[in-house]
Amino acid sequence: MPMLRIREAAELLGVSDDTIRRWIDDGDLPTGNDQSGRKTVDGAALAAYSRKSAAAGPKDPLSVASSARNRFAGLVTRVVTDTVMAQVEMQCGPFTVVSLMSSEAVRDLNLEPGSVAVAVVKATTVIVETSGAK
């Protein structure tokens, strides 16, 4: 089973080291020690905890019914438009999501920096990479 150092776990979830330590102290995450004696978190337990926590994640401000499961509530941080197309950047938790859409759609949705919106992702291809280390 993969073991992660506290800092690695924090970086993966976009939280502080102190937050991971608090979850450990609250009994939410089991720990162990690596060969150097540093505290580690079980990767499978961290994955399960993050999944459970994500279900409660940021509230979707739209409250609409949708078949898409990949919905990321966030804040519009940048909008670049020309006469036909636009690029809209959003900060959704620790992730930046970029959407290309028509300039007309940007105007219709009143998108501007500071707007609250939901990015809905429906992809046919999702690529997963690892370091290959065991």
Contact map, one row per residue, 1 for C-alpha under 8 A:
11100000000000000000000000000000000000000111000000000000000000000000000000000000000000000000000000000000000000000000000000000000000000
11110000000000000000000000000000000000000111000000000000000000000000000000000000000000000000000000000000000000000000000000000000000000
11111000000000000000000000000000010000011110000000000000000000000000000000000000000000000000000000000000000000000000000000000000000000
01111101100000000000000000000000000000011110000000000000000000000000000000000000000000000000000000000000000000000000000000000000000000
00111111100000000000000000000000000001111000000000000000000000000000000000000000000000000000000000000000000000000000000000000000000000
00011111110000001001100000000000000000111000000000000000000000000000000000000000000000000000000000000000000000000000000000000000000000
00001111111000011000000000000000000000000000000000000000000000000000000000000000000000000000000000000000000000000000000000000000000000
00011111111100000000000000000000000000000000000000000000000000000000000000000000000000000000000000000000000000000000000000000000000000
00011111111110001001000000000000000000001000010000000000000000000000000000000000000000000000000000000000000000000000000000000000000000
00000111111111111011000000000000000000000000000000000000000000000000000000000000000000000000000000000000000000000000000000000000000000
00000011111111110000000000000000000000000000000000000000000000000000000000000000000000000000000000000000000000000000000000000000000000
00000001111111100000000000000000000000000000000000000000000000000000000000000000000000000000000000000000000000000000000000000000000000
00000000111111100000000000000000000000000000000001000000000000000000000000000000000000000000010000000000000000000000000000000000000000
00000000011111110000000000000000000000000000000000000000000000000000000000000000000000000000110000000000000000000000000000000000000000
00000000011111111011000000000000000000000000000000000000000000000000000000000000000000000000000000000000000000000000000000000000000000
00000010011001111111000000000000000000000000000000000000000000000000000000000000000000000000000000000000000000000000000000000000000000
00000110110000111111100000000000000000000000000000000000000000000000000000000000000000000000000000000000000000000000000000000000000000
00000000000000011111110000000000000000000000000000000000000000000000000000000000000000000000000000000000000000000000000000000000000000
00000000010000111111111000000000000000000000000000000000000000000000000000000000000000000000000000000000000000000000000000000000000000
00000100110000111111111100000000000000000000000000000000000000000000000000000000000000000000000000000000000000000000000000000000000000
00000100000000001111111110000000000000000000000000000000000000000000000000000000000000000000000000000000000000000000000000000000000000
00000000000000000111111111000000000000000000000000000000000000000000000000000000000000000000000000000000000000000000000000000000000000
00000000000000000011111111111000000000000000000000000000000000000000000000000000000000000000000000000000000000000000000000000000000000
00000000000000000001111111111110000000000000000000000000000000000000000000000000000000000000000000000000000000000000000000000000000000
00000000000000000000111111110000000000000000000000000000000000000000000000000000000000000000000000000000000000000000000000000000000000
00000000000000000000011111111000000000000000000000000000000000000000000000000000000000000000000000000000000000000000000000000000000000
00000000000000000000001111111100000000000000000000000000000000000000000000000000000000000000000000000000000000000000000000000000000000
00000000000000000000001111111100000000000000000010000000000000000000000000000000000000000000000000000000000000000000000000000000000000
00000000000000000000001101111110000000001100110010000000000000000000000000000000000000000000000000000000000000000000000000000000000000
00000000000000000000000100111111000000001100100000000000000000000000000000000000000000000000000000000000000000000000000000000000000000
00000000000000000000000100001111100000111100000000000000000000000000000000000000000000000000000000000000000000000000000000000000000000
00000000000000000000000000000111110000111100000000000000000000000000000000000000000000000000000000000000000000000000000000000000000000
00000000000000000000000000000011111111110000000000000000000000000000000000000000000000000000000000000000000000000000000000000000000000
00100000000000000000000000000001111111110000000000000000000000000000000000000000000000000000000000000000000000000000000000000000000000
00000000000000000000000000000000111111000000000000000000000000000000000000000000000000000000000000000000000000000000000000000000000000
00000000000000000000000000000000111111000000000000000000000000000000000000000000000000000000000000000000000000000000000000000000000000
00000000000000000000000000000000111111100000000000000000000000000000000000000000000000000000000000000000000000000000000000000000000000
00001000000000000000000000000000111111110000000000000000000000000000000000000000000000000000000000000000000000000000000000000000000000
00001100000000000000000000000011110011111000000000000000000000000000000000000000000000000000000000000000000000000000000000000000000000
00111100000000000000000000000011110001111100000000000000000000000000000000000000000000000000000000000000000000000000000000000000000000
00111100100000000000000000001111000000111110110000000000000000000000000000000000000000000000000000000000000000000000000000000000000000
11110000000000000000000000001111000000011111110000000000000000000000000000000000000000000000000000000000000000000000000000000000000000
11110000000000000000000000000000000000001111111000000000000000000000000000000000000000000000000000000000000000000000000000000000000000
11000000000000000000000000000000000000000111111100000000000000000000000000000000000000000000000000000000000000000000000000000000000000
00000000000000000000000000001100000000001111111110000000000000000000000000000000000000000000000000000000000000000000000000000000000000
00000000100000000000000000001000000000001111111111000000000000000000000000000000000000000000000000000000000000000000000000000000000000
00000000000000000000000000000000000000000011111111100000000000000000000000000000000000000000000000000000000000000000000000000000000000
00000000000000000000000000000000000000000001111111110000000000000000000000000000000000000000000000000000000000000000000000000000000000
00000000000000000000000000011000000000000000111111111000000000000000000000000000000000000000000000000000000000000000000000000000000000
00000000000010000000000000000000000000000000011111111100000000000000000000000000000000000000000000000000000000000000000000000000000000
00000000000000000000000000000000000000000000001111111110000000000000000000000000000000000000000000000000000000000000000000000000000000
00000000000000000000000000000000000000000000000111111111000000000000000000000000000000000000000000000000000000000000000000000000000000
00000000000000000000000000000000000000000000000011111111100000000000000000000000000000000000000000000000000000000000000000000000000000
00000000000000000000000000000000000000000000000001111111100000000000000000000000000000000000000000000000000000000000000000000000000000
00000000000000000000000000000000000000000000000000111111100000000000000000000000000000000000000000000000000000000000000000000000000000
00000000000000000000000000000000000000000000000000011111111000000000000000000000000000000000000000000000000000000000000000000000000000
00000000000000000000000000000000000000000000000000001111111000000000000000000000000000000000000000000000000000000000000000000000000000
00000000000000000000000000000000000000000000000000000001111100000000000010000000000000000000000000000000000000000000000000000000000000
00000000000000000000000000000000000000000000000000000001111110000000000010000000000000000000000000000000000000000000000000000000000000
00000000000000000000000000000000000000000000000000000000011111100000000110000000000000000000000000000000000000000000010000000000000000
00000000000000000000000000000000000000000000000000000000001111100000000010000000000000000000000000000000000000000001110000000000000000
00000000000000000000000000000000000000000000000000000000000111110000000000000000000000000000000000000000000000000000110000000000000000
00000000000000000000000000000000000000000000000000000000000111111000000000000000000000000000000000000000000000000000000000000000000000
00000000000000000000000000000000000000000000000000000000000001111100000000000000000000000000000000000000000000000000000000000000000000
00000000000000000000000000000000000000000000000000000000000000111110000000000000000000000000000000000000000000000000000000000000000000
00000000000000000000000000000000000000000000000000000000000000011111100000000000000000000000000000000000000000000000000000000000000000
00000000000000000000000000000000000000000000000000000000000000001111100000000000000000000000000000000000000000000000000000000000000000
00000000000000000000000000000000000000000000000000000000000000000111111000000000000000000000000000000000000000000000000111000000000000
00000000000000000000000000000000000000000000000000000000000000000111111000000000000000000000000000000000000000000000000110000000000000
00000000000000000000000000000000000000000000000000000000000000000001111100000000000000000000000000000000000000000000000111000000000000
00000000000000000000000000000000000000000000000000000000000000000001111110000000000000000000000000000000000000000000011110000000000000
00000000000000000000000000000000000000000000000000000000000100000000011111000000000000000001000000000000000000000000011100000000000000
00000000000000000000000000000000000000000000000000000000011110000000001111100000000000000001000000000000000000000001111000000000000000
00000000000000000000000000000000000000000000000000000000000000000000000111110000000000000111100000000000000000000001111000000000000000
00000000000000000000000000000000000000000000000000000000000000000000000011111000000000000111000000000000000000001111100000000000000000
00000000000000000000000000000000000000000000000000000000000000000000000001111110000000011110000000000000000000111111100000000000000000
00000000000000000000000000000000000000000000000000000000000000000000000000111110000000011110000000000000000000011100000000000000000000
00000000000000000000000000000000000000000000000000000000000000000000000000011111000000111100000000000000000000011000000000000000000000
00000000000000000000000000000000000000000000000000000000000000000000000000011111100001111000000000000000000000111000000000000000000000
00000000000000000000000000000000000000000000000000000000000000000000000000000111110001110000000000000000000000000000000000000000000000
00000000000000000000000000000000000000000000000000000000000000000000000000000011111111100000000000000010000000000000000000000000000000
00000000000000000000000000000000000000000000000000000000000000000000000000000001111111000000000000000010000000000000000000000000000000
00000000000000000000000000000000000000000000000000000000000000000000000000000000111110000000000000000010000000000000000000000000000000
00000000000000000000000000000000000000000000000000000000000000000000000000000000111111000000000000000111000000000000000000000000000000
00000000000000000000000000000000000000000000000000000000000000000000000000000000111111100000000000011111000000000000000000000000000000
00000000000000000000000000000000000000000000000000000000000000000000000000000011110111110000000000011110010000000000000000000000000000
00000000000000000000000000000000000000000000000000000000000000000000000000000111100011111000000001111000000000000000000000000000000000
00000000000000000000000000000000000000000000000000000000000000000000000000011111000001111100000001111000000000000000000000000000000000
00000000000000000000000000000000000000000000000000000000000000000000000000011110000000111110000111100000000000000000000000000000000000
00000000000000000000000000000000000000000000000000000000000000000000000001111100000000011111000111000000000000000000001000000000000000
00000000000000000000000000000000000000000000000000000000000000000000000001111000000000001111111110000000000000000000000000000000000000
00000000000000000000000000000000000000000000000000000000000000000000000111100000000000000111111110000000000000000000000000000000000000
00000000000001000000000000000000000000000000000000000000000000000000000001000000000000000011111100000000000000000000000000000000000000
00000000000011000000000000000000000000000000000000000000000000000000000000000000000000000011111100000000000000000000000000000000000000
00000000000000000000000000000000000000000000000000000000000000000000000000000000000000000011111110000000000000000000000000000000000000
00000000000000000000000000000000000000000000000000000000000000000000000000000000000000001111111111000000000000000000000000000000000000
00000000000000000000000000000000000000000000000000000000000000000000000000000000000000001111001111100000000000000000001000000000000000
00000000000000000000000000000000000000000000000000000000000000000000000000000000000000111100000111110000000000000000000000000000000000
00000000000000000000000000000000000000000000000000000000000000000000000000000000000000111000000011111000000000000000000000000000000000
00000000000000000000000000000000000000000000000000000000000000000000000000000000000011110000000001111100000000000000000000000000000000
00000000000000000000000000000000000000000000000000000000000000000000000000000000000011110000000000111110110000000000000000000000000000
00000000000000000000000000000000000000000000000000000000000000000000000000000000000111000000000000011111110000000000000000000000000000
00000000000000000000000000000000000000000000000000000000000000000000000000000000111111000000000000001111111000000000000000000000000000
00000000000000000000000000000000000000000000000000000000000000000000000000000000000110000000000000000111111100000000000000000000000000
00000000000000000000000000000000000000000000000000000000000000000000000000000000000000000000000000001111111110000000000000000000000000
00000000000000000000000000000000000000000000000000000000000000000000000000000000000001000000000000001111111111100000000000000000000000
00000000000000000000000000000000000000000000000000000000000000000000000000000000000000000000000000000011111111100000000000000000000000
00000000000000000000000000000000000000000000000000000000000000000000000000000000000000000000000000000001111111000000000000000000000000
00000000000000000000000000000000000000000000000000000000000000000000000000000000000000000000000000000000111111100000000000000000000000
00000000000000000000000000000000000000000000000000000000000000000000000000000000000000000000000000000000011111110000000000000000000000
00000000000000000000000000000000000000000000000000000000000000000000000000010010000000000000000000000000011011111010000000000000000000
00000000000000000000000000000000000000000000000000000000000000000000000000011110000000000000000000000000000001111110000000000000000000
00000000000000000000000000000000000000000000000000000000000000000000000000111110000000000000000000000000000000111110000000000000000000
00000000000000000000000000000000000000000000000000000000000000000000000000111000000000000000000000000000000000011111000000000000000000
00000000000000000000000000000000000000000000000000000000000000000000000000110000000000000000000000000000000000111111100000000000000000
00000000000000000000000000000000000000000000000000000000000010000000000011110000000000000000000000000000000000000111110000000000000000
00000000000000000000000000000000000000000000000000000000000011000000000011110000000000000000000000000000000000000011111000000000000000
00000000000000000000000000000000000000000000000000000000000111000000001111000000000000000000000000000000000000000001111100000000000000
00000000000000000000000000000000000000000000000000000000000000000000001111000000000000000100000010000000000000000000111110000000000000
00000000000000000000000000000000000000000000000000000000000000000001111100000000000000000000000000000000000000000000011111000000000000
00000000000000000000000000000000000000000000000000000000000000000001111000000000000000000000000000000000000000000000001111100000000000
00000000000000000000000000000000000000000000000000000000000000000001010000000000000000000000000000000000000000000000000111110000000000
00000000000000000000000000000000000000000000000000000000000000000000000000000000000000000000000000000000000000000000000011111100000000
00000000000000000000000000000000000000000000000000000000000000000000000000000000000000000000000000000000000000000000000001111100000000
00000000000000000000000000000000000000000000000000000000000000000000000000000000000000000000000000000000000000000000000000111110000000
00000000000000000000000000000000000000000000000000000000000000000000000000000000000000000000000000000000000000000000000000111111000000
00000000000000000000000000000000000000000000000000000000000000000000000000000000000000000000000000000000000000000000000000001111100000
00000000000000000000000000000000000000000000000000000000000000000000000000000000000000000000000000000000000000000000000000000111110000
00000000000000000000000000000000000000000000000000000000000000000000000000000000000000000000000000000000000000000000000000000011111000
00000000000000000000000000000000000000000000000000000000000000000000000000000000000000000000000000000000000000000000000000000001111110
00000000000000000000000000000000000000000000000000000000000000000000000000000000000000000000000000000000000000000000000000000000111110
00000000000000000000000000000000000000000000000000000000000000000000000000000000000000000000000000000000000000000000000000000000011111
00000000000000000000000000000000000000000000000000000000000000000000000000000000000000000000000000000000000000000000000000000000011111
00000000000000000000000000000000000000000000000000000000000000000000000000000000000000000000000000000000000000000000000000000000000111
